[in-house]
C-alpha cells in the first residue's frame, strides 16, 4: 500500500494526481435556472450565488495519466465558506457527472468525489455548429447546441466542488463524507461563443427534473490544457 495508490494493489486502476489534460475540448452551455430549483439541488452548507447560474459541460479530456475520456456534467454556481481564509468563495458544484471509461469514473469518484456514472457522450460538429448529447440506458439526459460566430472569453468560476461520500461496508452510515474543492488551472488556446439551445431530460436513475431552466444564456467552446490537482476538504458532512 505504500508503493501503490489504488487497487488492485498489483495493478492499480489509476495513479495519484495531479492529472494533466492536453488540448482538452470543452463545450459549456450556460443558462439561468430558477432560484427555487437551485435551493433544492444544492446540499448544505453550499448556498446559491447572487445570480443563479448553471450549465451543461461536455468535454473531450485527453488525460496523460489515465487516457482519453469524454465527460459531461450539470454544473451549478455556488457559494461556500473557505476554512483557510474564513471568507465566502464562489465555486462550481458538480450535481450530475458522466464519463465513458472505468478509469475516469473510479478516479473521479474515489479521489475528489465527482459523482460520475457511465454514459454515452457525443460531440459532433457541422460547420460552425456543435451538438452535444449525453445518453444513459437509452434515455437522452443532456442536449446542447450552439453555432459559434464570435470569440469567447474564459470565465473564472472558482474551484470544482463535490460531495465525496463513501458508504460504510456495514451498510450503515458513511466511512467518508466530505465537501471537497479542487482548484484546476486552465491554459486556454482558443475560445468561441454563440447562442445556445439546451434540453434536460430525466431517466429512471437520473432525476434532472428538479432543475428548471428559466432562460438560456450563452454557448462557449474552448481548446485548452488543464491541470487537475489534489483537492482540499472544505467541510465535514
Order of alpha helices (4+ residues) and beta strands (2+ residues): beta-alpha-beta-beta-beta-beta-alpha-beta-beta-beta-beta-beta-beta-beta-beta-beta-beta-beta
